[in-house]
């Protein structure tokens, strides 16, 4: 698995809206608009949160026409599958099956 800058990863994981976004993306890839609608957030705020998650290496973005589709990084997805939904950052561990809804 790739290595993380713990400070960047913790900053990304330390906000409830971003954890809720990750929970959605664990189920399936989504556009910014879909995430915003499902969580009751503005597209602007979701875009900001996704940018932080992307910079932390937790999500990927694929551009399809005018839309950007976000998904959990494939290395992260594989690591979670192999480690009972637990992400080990070295400094701490996150249980992705315990994320807020």
HELIX and SHEET records of a PDB file:
HELIX    1   1 UNK A    6  UNK A   13  1                                   8    
HELIX    2   2 UNK A   16  UNK A   27  1                                  12    
HELIX    3   3 UNK A   32  UNK A   39  1                                   8    
HELIX    4   4 UNK A   43  UNK A   55  1                                  13    
HELIX    5   5 UNK A   74  UNK A   82  1                                   9    
HELIX    6   6 UNK A   96  UNK A   98  5                                   3    
SHEET    1   A 3 UNK A  30  UNK A  31  0                                        
SHEET    2   A 3 UNK A  67  UNK A  72 -1                                        
SHEET    3   A 3 UNK A  59  UNK A  64 -1                                        
SHEET    1   B 2 UNK A  86  UNK A  88  0                                        
SHEET    2   B 2 UNK A  93  UNK A  95 -1                                        
END                                                                             
